[in-house]
Amino acid sequence: MSLSHHVVRQDPFAGLSRFRGEFYSCLTRRADALFELADAVLCADGPVRSLVELSLVGEHRRGHGGLYAALAAGRVDVARLRRALAAMPLPRAADGRLVLAADLTCWLRPNAHTSPQRILCHTYGRGKDQHIPVPGWPYSVICALESGRSSWTAPLDALRLAPGDDAATVTARQMRELIERLIEAGQWKDGDPEILIVVDAGYDVPRLAFLLKDLPVQVLGRMRSDRVLRRAVPACKPGTRGRPPRHGGEFVFGDPATWNTPDAQTVTATRLYGTATARSWDRLHPRLTHRSAWTTQLGALPVIEGTVIRLQVEHLPSGATPKPVWLWWSGTDATTADVDRLWQAFLRRFDIEHTFRLFKQTLGWTCPKIRSPEAADRWTWLIVVVFTQLRLARPLAADLRRPWEKPSPPHRLTPARVRRDFRHLRPKAACPAEVPKPSRPGPGRPLGSKNTRPTPRHDVHTVGKPGSAKQRTKKSTTPRPRRTG
């Protein structure tokens, strides 16, 4: 399958129908039920609250039993679906390069004691700097970003982290496989600008750049404000004896006396943040030790040099006191144009938060009470396909706004507004699902009989240090019901 830019621009309905047909081909078991379930999410009135309500949507022609059975026993060819997503037209930055953002989002399941492979996910509490660990399934999602202010992204991959996985290692492997698919699909060719990968402070940015150093990519990420990096080793003076040093002087983020003169500096006037001042220092690297993710690294640890950018804005839209943002870029010798391009690309990374909010609050990604993680993966891929169809229907949808909403031009419609009009666009697109055959529900469990096969309960896995062989588990403290009689 191949979806080129000019095909979708000439006939958007053909591009939407082509992708719907390819999606149906990726469903290898209970395809009709899964396909109509995705259409029910697209055509439901209002946010999705539960799966049983989707069975009442007119586009879902099967009962709620078939809906649950499709999630529990269906099958999706994920490899083929990933190739189909990589072959679609993707948004690009102003200079024509691909910008990919990776982030973790959690499907919280605190009371699902019979669901295996749950991990303690760190979530933010209501207080300042409070992190609350809640059991759930964390997913690593990669999206292609657009240029300019927008709530649209292009989700390309989603992967659930298993107990004991290192987020940086899993994301690097996931990103490597995605970039190979993009190159195979012709999204990147020799001579094109390198792909920019943008991540937040939850990732070890130098390690991610080290794991992807053989690919045509650049890595940009935020660092904590308490980091200490090292400068490049100065040239040895004649007559110096002993082993040459591997690290230069310290660069302390919190100590301006160690910064010296920046290599580049820009001042930009913005509408939301006032004056934005960005300064960069070239060839700074962290001093690595044989701990944490570098435990298994043999021999001398690498020196990963990059460019540090400090962004300071005049004010924030919320009125809070702005704090400086420290960025690390895997490239070196950054010019003033590179500095402006990089910090603006990092601000576009927050568009992925709009996608996560739409997944959870509108499309109902975390609403179903699914027991098995395999069923959760199927439902996650259905949500990704639903959002992709909304993106393809973006130039076709009309603005069905509420009476109190302001009108929006066609190119500024949000994903939620495009979803309102999808029910009118669906009859014009391909629908390969077959009409269900007349049937009657099964007898189910005989009346008065007891369940002789209780569902096993599973412990919650805690995240240990990467590379450690010992894995700790936290047992559930919920009391079991007593047997009576």
C-alpha positions as CSV (number, residue, x, y, z in Angstrom):
1,M,0.0,0.0,0.0
2,S,1.2,3.5,-0.8
3,L,-0.5,6.8,-0.1
4,S,1.3,9.7,-1.8
5,H,0.7,13.4,-1.2
6,H,-0.8,14.2,-4.6
7,V,-3.3,11.3,-4.4
8,V,-4.8,12.5,-1.2
9,R,-4.9,16.2,-2.3
10,Q,-6.6,15.4,-5.6
11,D,-9.3,13.1,-4.1
12,P,-9.5,13.1,-0.3
13,F,-12.3,10.5,-0.3
14,A,-10.1,8.1,-2.3
15,G,-7.4,8.5,0.3
16,L,-9.8,7.9,3.1
17,S,-11.3,4.8,1.4
18,R,-7.9,3.4,0.6
19,F,-6.8,3.6,4.2
20,R,-10.1,2.1,5.4
21,G,-9.7,-0.8,3.1
22,E,-6.1,-1.4,4.2
23,F,-7.2,-1.2,7.9
24,Y,-9.8,-3.9,7.2
25,S,-7.2,-6.1,5.6
26,C,-5.1,-5.8,8.8
27,L,-7.9,-7.4,10.8
28,T,-7.3,-11.1,10.5
29,R,-9.9,-12.4,13.0
30,R,-13.4,-10.9,13.8
31,A,-12.6,-8.2,11.2
32,D,-16.2,-7.0,10.8
33,A,-16.8,-6.5,14.5
34,L,-13.6,-4.6,15.0
35,F,-14.1,-2.5,11.9
36,E,-17.6,-1.5,13.0
37,L,-16.4,-0.8,16.5
38,A,-13.9,1.7,15.1
39,D,-16.7,3.3,13.1
40,A,-18.9,3.5,16.2
41,V,-16.2,5.5,18.0
42,L,-16.0,7.8,15.0
43,C,-19.7,8.4,14.7
44,A,-20.8,8.4,18.4
45,D,-22.5,11.5,19.6
46,G,-20.3,13.1,22.3
47,P,-17.5,11.5,24.2
48,V,-17.2,7.7,24.5
49,R,-18.1,6.6,28.1
50,S,-18.2,2.8,27.8
51,L,-18.1,0.0,25.3
52,V,-21.7,-1.1,25.8
53,E,-22.9,2.4,24.7
54,L,-21.0,2.0,21.4
55,S,-23.1,-1.1,20.6
56,L,-26.1,1.2,20.5
57,V,-24.6,3.5,17.8
58,G,-26.3,3.0,14.5
59,E,-23.1,2.3,12.6
60,H,-22.4,-0.7,14.9
61,R,-24.8,-3.4,13.6
62,R,-23.8,-6.1,16.1
63,G,-24.7,-6.8,19.7
64,H,-22.6,-5.9,22.7
65,G,-21.6,-9.6,23.0
66,G,-19.9,-9.5,19.7
67,L,-18.2,-6.2,20.6
68,Y,-16.6,-7.7,23.7
69,A,-15.7,-10.9,21.9
70,A,-14.0,-9.0,19.2
71,L,-11.7,-7.2,21.7
72,A,-11.0,-10.4,23.6
73,A,-10.5,-12.8,20.7
74,G,-9.9,-10.6,17.7
75,R,-6.6,-10.3,15.9
76,V,-4.8,-7.3,14.3
77,D,-1.8,-7.6,12.0
78,V,0.1,-4.8,13.8
79,A,3.2,-5.1,11.5
80,R,1.1,-4.4,8.4
81,L,-0.8,-1.6,10.1
82,R,2.4,0.0,11.1
83,R,3.6,0.0,7.5
84,A,0.3,1.4,6.4
85,L,0.7,4.3,8.8
86,A,4.3,5.0,7.7
87,A,3.2,5.2,4.1
88,M,0.6,7.9,4.6
89,P,1.3,11.6,3.9
90,L,2.9,13.1,7.0
91,P,3.1,16.7,8.2
92,R,6.5,18.3,8.0
93,A,8.3,21.3,9.4
94,A,8.8,24.6,7.6
95,D,12.2,23.4,6.2
96,G,10.7,20.1,5.0
97,R,12.1,17.8,7.6
98,L,10.1,15.2,9.6
99,V,9.7,16.0,13.3
100,L,8.8,13.1,15.5
101,A,7.8,13.4,19.2
102,A,7.9,10.5,21.6
103,D,6.2,10.4,25.0
104,L,4.7,8.0,27.6
105,T,1.1,8.0,28.5
106,C,-0.5,5.7,31.0
107,W,-3.7,3.7,31.1
108,L,-4.4,3.7,34.8
109,R,-5.9,0.5,36.3
110,P,-5.6,0.9,40.0
111,N,-8.4,-1.6,41.0
112,A,-7.8,-4.2,38.2
113,H,-6.3,-6.8,40.5
114,T,-7.0,-9.6,37.9
115,S,-5.1,-7.8,35.1
116,P,-1.5,-8.9,34.6
117,Q,1.6,-6.8,33.7
118,R,0.5,-3.7,35.5
119,I,3.3,-1.3,36.4
120,L,3.4,1.6,38.9
121,C,3.0,4.7,36.7
122,H,4.0,8.1,38.1
123,T,1.2,10.6,37.9
124,Y,1.0,14.2,39.1
125,G,-1.1,15.0,42.1
126,R,-2.9,18.2,42.9
127,G,-0.1,19.6,45.0
128,K,3.1,21.2,43.8
129,D,5.8,18.7,42.7
130,Q,3.8,15.7,44.0
131,H,4.1,12.4,42.1
132,I,1.6,9.6,42.9
133,P,2.4,6.1,41.7
134,V,-0.7,4.4,40.3
135,P,-0.9,0.9,38.8
136,G,-1.5,0.9,35.1
137,W,-0.3,0.1,31.6
138,P,2.2,2.7,30.2
139,Y,2.3,3.2,26.5
140,S,5.1,4.7,24.4
141,V,3.5,6.7,21.6
142,I,5.4,8.3,18.6
143,C,3.7,11.1,16.6
144,A,4.7,13.3,13.7
145,L,4.3,17.0,14.5
146,E,3.0,19.8,12.3
147,S,4.4,23.3,12.1
148,G,2.6,26.2,13.8
149,R,0.1,26.1,16.6
150,S,-2.2,23.1,16.1
151,S,-3.9,20.3,18.0
152,W,-3.2,17.9,15.2
153,T,-0.5,15.2,15.1
154,A,0.0,12.0,13.1
155,P,0.3,9.0,15.5
156,L,2.6,6.4,13.9
157,D,3.3,3.8,16.6
158,A,2.1,2.8,20.1
159,L,3.9,0.2,22.2
160,R,3.0,-1.0,25.7
161,L,5.9,-1.2,28.2
162,A,6.2,-4.6,29.9
163,P,7.4,-5.0,33.5
164,G,11.2,-4.6,33.7
165,D,11.5,-2.5,30.4
166,D,13.7,0.5,30.3
167,A,11.8,3.5,28.8
168,A,14.9,4.8,26.9
169,T,15.9,1.4,25.5
170,V,12.3,0.6,24.4
171,T,11.8,4.0,22.9
172,A,15.1,3.8,21.0
173,R,14.2,0.4,19.6
174,Q,10.7,1.6,18.7
175,M,12.1,4.7,17.1
176,R,14.6,2.7,15.1
177,E,12.0,0.4,13.6
178,L,9.8,3.4,12.8
179,I,12.5,5.2,11.0
180,E,13.4,2.1,9.0
181,R,9.7,1.9,7.9
182,L,9.7,5.6,7.0
183,I,12.8,5.2,4.8
184,E,11.3,2.1,3.2
185,A,8.1,4.0,2.4
186,G,10.0,6.8,0.8
187,Q,9.3,9.4,3.5
188,W,13.1,10.1,3.8
189,K,15.7,9.9,1.0
190,D,19.4,10.7,0.7
191,G,19.9,14.5,0.7
192,D,16.8,15.2,2.8
193,P,17.2,17.0,6.1
194,E,17.8,14.7,9.0
195,I,14.7,13.7,11.0
196,L,14.4,15.6,14.3
197,I,13.3,13.6,17.4
198,V,11.9,15.7,20.2
199,V,11.4,14.3,23.8
200,D,10.8,15.7,27.2
201,A,12.8,15.5,30.4
202,G,11.6,12.0,31.3
203,Y,14.1,10.6,28.8
204,D,17.9,10.3,28.9
205,V,18.5,12.4,25.8
206,P,22.3,11.7,25.4
207,R,21.6,8.0,25.7
208,L,18.8,8.1,23.2
209,A,21.1,10.0,20.8
210,F,23.9,7.4,21.4
211,L,21.5,4.5,20.6
212,L,20.3,6.1,17.4
213,K,23.7,7.5,16.2
214,D,23.8,5.3,13.0
215,L,20.5,6.7,11.7
216,P,19.8,10.0,9.9
217,V,18.3,11.7,13.0
218,Q,18.9,14.5,15.4
219,V,17.7,14.3,19.0
220,L,16.4,17.3,21.0
221,G,15.2,17.0,24.5
222,R,14.8,18.9,27.8
223,M,17.1,18.5,30.7
224,R,16.5,19.1,34.4
225,S,17.7,22.5,35.7
226,D,20.0,20.8,38.3
227,R,22.2,19.0,35.7
228,V,26.0,19.4,35.5
229,L,27.7,18.8,32.1
230,R,31.3,18.9,31.0
231,R,33.1,20.9,28.4
232,A,35.4,19.5,25.7
233,V,39.0,18.7,26.6
234,P,41.2,21.7,25.8
235,A,44.3,21.2,23.7
236,C,47.2,19.7,25.6
237,K,50.1,22.0,26.2
238,P,53.6,21.0,25.1
239,G,55.5,19.0,27.7
240,T,52.5,17.8,29.6
241,R,52.9,14.3,31.0
242,G,50.5,11.7,32.2
243,R,47.3,10.4,30.7
244,P,45.2,13.1,28.9
245,P,41.9,14.0,30.6
246,R,38.6,12.9,29.0
247,H,36.5,15.7,30.4
248,G,36.9,19.5,30.5
249,G,35.6,22.0,33.0
250,E,32.1,21.8,34.5
251,F,29.1,23.5,33.1
252,V,26.6,23.8,36.0
253,F,23.0,24.8,34.9
254,G,22.4,26.5,38.3
255,D,25.6,28.4,38.4
256,P,26.0,31.3,35.9
257,A,29.6,31.7,36.8
258,T,30.4,28.4,34.9
259,W,28.6,29.4,31.7
260,N,31.1,31.8,30.1
261,T,30.2,33.5,26.9
262,P,27.5,31.7,24.8
263,D,28.4,30.6,21.3
264,A,25.1,31.9,19.9
265,Q,22.3,34.1,21.2
266,T,19.0,35.0,19.7
267,V,16.1,37.3,20.9
268,T,12.6,36.7,19.4
269,A,9.4,38.5,20.1
270,T,6.5,36.1,20.6
271,R,2.7,36.7,21.1
272,L,2.2,34.5,24.1
273,Y,5.5,34.6,25.9
274,G,6.8,38.1,25.2
275,T,10.5,38.3,24.5
276,A,12.1,34.9,24.2
277,T,15.9,34.9,24.7
278,A,17.8,31.7,23.7
279,R,21.5,31.2,24.3
280,S,23.6,28.1,23.3
281,W,26.9,26.6,24.3
282,D,28.6,24.1,22.0
283,R,30.2,20.7,22.7
284,L,28.9,19.9,26.1
285,H,28.5,16.3,27.3
286,P,27.5,14.5,30.5
287,R,30.1,12.6,32.5
288,L,28.9,9.0,32.4
289,T,29.5,6.4,35.0
290,H,28.9,2.6,35.1
291,R,25.6,3.0,36.8
292,S,21.9,2.9,35.9
293,A,21.5,2.4,32.1
294,W,25.3,2.2,31.5
295,T,25.9,-0.8,33.8
296,T,26.3,-3.3,31.0
297,Q,28.5,-1.0,28.9
298,L,32.0,-2.6,28.8
299,G,35.2,-0.6,28.6
300,A,35.4,3.2,28.5
301,L,32.1,5.0,28.3
302,P,31.5,7.2,25.3
303,V,31.7,11.0,25.3
304,I,28.4,12.2,23.8
305,E,28.8,15.8,22.8
306,G,26.0,18.2,21.9
307,T,24.7,21.7,22.2
308,V,23.0,23.1,25.2
309,I,20.3,25.8,24.7
310,R,18.9,27.9,27.5
311,L,15.5,29.4,26.8
312,Q,14.1,32.2,28.9
313,V,10.7,33.9,28.2
314,E,9.4,37.1,29.6
315,H,6.0,35.9,30.9
316,L,3.7,32.9,30.7
317,P,0.0,33.0,29.6
318,S,-1.1,31.6,33.0
319,G,0.6,34.5,34.8
320,A,3.1,32.2,36.7
321,T,6.7,33.1,37.1
322,P,8.6,31.7,34.0
323,K,11.5,29.3,34.7
324,P,14.3,28.8,32.2
325,V,14.1,25.7,29.9
326,W,17.3,23.8,29.3
327,L,17.5,21.8,26.0
328,W,20.2,19.4,24.8
329,W,20.7,18.9,21.0
330,S,22.7,16.0,19.6
331,G,24.2,18.3,16.9
332,T,27.1,20.6,17.3
333,D,28.2,24.0,15.8
334,A,24.7,25.4,16.1
335,T,24.0,28.7,14.3
336,T,21.5,31.3,15.4
337,A,19.0,29.9,12.8
338,D,19.4,26.5,14.3
339,V,18.8,27.8,17.8
340,D,15.6,29.4,16.9
341,R,14.4,26.4,14.9
342,L,15.2,24.0,17.8
343,W,13.5,25.8,20.6
344,Q,10.4,26.4,18.5
345,A,10.4,22.7,17.5
346,F,10.5,21.8,21.2
347,L,7.4,24.0,21.9
348,R,5.6,22.0,19.2
349,R,6.2,18.9,21.2
350,F,3.4,19.8,23.5
351,D,0.9,19.2,20.7
352,I,1.1,15.5,21.5
353,E,-0.6,16.4,24.8
354,H,-3.6,17.5,22.9
355,T,-3.6,14.1,21.2
356,F,-3.5,12.2,24.5
357,R,-6.3,14.4,25.9
358,L,-8.5,13.6,22.8
359,F,-7.7,9.9,23.2
360,K,-8.8,9.8,26.8
361,Q,-11.5,12.4,27.1
362,T,-13.3,12.2,23.7
363,L,-12.4,8.8,22.1
364,G,-12.6,6.9,25.4
365,W,-9.2,5.2,25.2
366,T,-9.0,4.5,28.9
367,C,-12.8,4.1,29.6
368,P,-13.2,0.3,28.9
369,K,-12.6,-2.1,31.8
370,I,-10.5,-4.5,29.9
371,R,-8.8,-7.3,31.8
372,S,-6.0,-8.6,29.5
373,P,-3.2,-6.4,28.2
374,E,-3.6,-8.0,24.7
375,A,-7.1,-6.7,24.5
376,A,-5.9,-3.3,25.6
377,D,-3.3,-3.3,22.8
378,R,-6.1,-4.1,20.2
379,W,-8.2,-1.2,21.6
380,T,-5.2,1.1,21.5
381,W,-4.6,0.4,17.8
382,L,-8.3,1.0,17.1
383,I,-8.0,4.4,18.7
384,V,-4.9,5.2,16.6
385,V,-6.7,4.2,13.4
386,V,-9.7,6.3,14.4
387,F,-7.6,9.4,14.9
388,T,-5.9,8.7,11.5
389,Q,-9.2,8.6,9.8
390,L,-10.1,11.9,11.4
391,R,-6.9,13.3,10.0
392,L,-7.7,12.1,6.5
393,A,-11.2,13.5,6.7
394,R,-9.9,16.9,7.9
395,P,-10.2,18.6,4.4
396,L,-13.7,17.1,3.9
397,A,-15.5,17.9,7.1
398,A,-17.9,20.8,7.6
399,D,-17.9,23.0,10.7
400,L,-20.9,21.6,12.7
401,R,-20.3,24.0,15.6
402,R,-22.5,24.5,18.7
403,P,-24.5,27.7,19.0
404,W,-22.1,29.1,21.6
405,E,-18.9,28.2,19.6
406,K,-17.0,30.5,17.3
407,P,-16.8,29.5,13.6
408,S,-13.5,28.2,12.4
409,P,-12.1,28.1,8.8
410,P,-11.8,24.6,7.3
411,H,-8.1,24.4,7.8
412,R,-8.4,25.2,11.5
413,L,-11.0,22.6,12.5
414,T,-10.0,20.6,15.6
415,P,-10.2,16.8,15.6
416,A,-13.3,16.9,17.8
417,R,-15.1,19.1,15.3
418,V,-14.1,16.8,12.4
419,R,-15.5,13.9,14.3
420,R,-18.9,15.6,14.5
421,D,-19.2,15.5,10.7
422,F,-17.8,12.0,10.1
423,R,-21.2,10.3,10.2
424,H,-22.1,12.3,7.1
425,L,-18.8,11.5,5.4
426,R,-18.8,7.8,6.1
427,P,-21.4,6.8,3.5
428,K,-19.2,8.2,0.8
429,A,-16.1,6.2,1.9
430,A,-15.5,2.5,1.6
431,C,-17.1,0.2,4.1
432,P,-15.8,-3.4,3.6
433,A,-17.5,-4.8,6.7
434,E,-20.3,-7.3,5.8
435,V,-23.8,-7.3,7.2
436,P,-24.1,-9.5,10.2
437,K,-26.0,-12.8,9.9
438,P,-29.2,-13.2,12.0
439,S,-28.3,-15.1,15.2
440,R,-29.5,-15.5,18.8
441,P,-27.4,-15.0,22.0
442,G,-25.9,-18.1,23.6
443,P,-27.3,-19.7,26.7
444,G,-24.5,-18.4,29.0
445,R,-24.0,-19.9,32.4
446,P,-26.9,-21.9,33.7
447,L,-29.0,-20.2,36.3
448,G,-27.9,-20.8,39.9
449,S,-24.5,-22.3,38.9
450,K,-21.4,-21.0,40.5
451,N,-18.1,-20.1,38.9
452,T,-15.7,-22.9,39.6
453,R,-12.7,-21.3,37.9
454,P,-11.9,-18.0,39.8
455,T,-9.8,-15.5,37.9
456,P,-6.2,-15.4,39.2
457,R,-4.9,-12.2,40.8
458,H,-1.7,-10.5,39.8
459,D,0.8,-8.4,41.6
460,V,1.8,-4.9,40.6
461,H,5.4,-4.6,39.2
462,T,7.5,-1.8,40.4
463,V,10.1,-0.1,38.1
464,G,13.6,-1.1,39.2
465,K,16.9,0.1,38.0
466,P,17.7,-0.7,34.3
467,G,20.2,-3.7,34.0
468,S,19.4,-5.1,37.5
469,A,18.5,-8.8,37.6
470,K,16.4,-8.5,40.7
471,Q,12.9,-7.4,40.1
472,R,10.7,-6.3,42.9
473,T,6.9,-6.7,43.1
474,K,4.4,-5.0,45.2
475,K,1.6,-7.3,46.3
476,S,-2.0,-6.1,46.3
477,T,-3.3,-5.0,49.7
478,T,-7.0,-5.4,48.8
479,P,-8.5,-8.1,51.1
480,R,-9.9,-11.1,49.4
481,P,-13.6,-11.9,50.0
482,R,-14.2,-14.6,52.6
483,R,-15.8,-17.9,51.7
484,T,-19.1,-18.5,53.4
485,G,-20.9,-21.8,53.9
